[in-house]
């Protein structure tokens, strides 16, 4: 069965530091992969997506992610974190055929001034 | 361009009652999916509607039902509410003709069951 694992429940970084959030997936074929961000009490905003092609994808708000098939990973990165990036981040995989998204448990990002 | 809208924003119900949540998809989208997000968890897929039919269902009991209207808007109904149904209910819309995996979410409805 498809699944998504986000190994880090909570991450704290200093403002201006670089960020990497980890995501591992279990899926038989080439997956459709997504990163979403959720601010407290809000819905999910799509940051970026990978369907095929270039394994390094650019998203909104200066985020990027790299698809590594050999490691079944799709890690999210940002070179310099801003205080406004503090939020919950979810990695998701699109389940084959159905259009259903399977989400990880999320990583809470805290940004220190 | 209006995004996905949901109503109401918050709702408090008593165990055993029934609730209806509403969703209007993003302009140009024809598919609506519903997710339940318990506190501290990732969203869990409930079901998806396309062409007014339920296409796919997650691991949720029959107490959860839905409907899609000709204008693509959708409702989620939950009967015989349990305390465990307290959660944020998220609606997501997508366009079937392109890639239904690319889903855009509404702000959610916070349901509290007491």
Interface residues (C-beta under 8 A of the other chain):
Chain A: X4 X32 X34 X36 X41 X42 X43 X44 X45 X46 X49 X51 X90 X92 X94 X98 X99 X100 X101 X102 X103 X104 X105 X106
Chain B: X4 X6 X31 X33 X35 X40 X41 X42 X43 X44 X45 X48 X55 X56 X58 X90 X92 X94 X96 X99 X100 X101 X102 X103 X104 X105 X106 X107 X108 X110
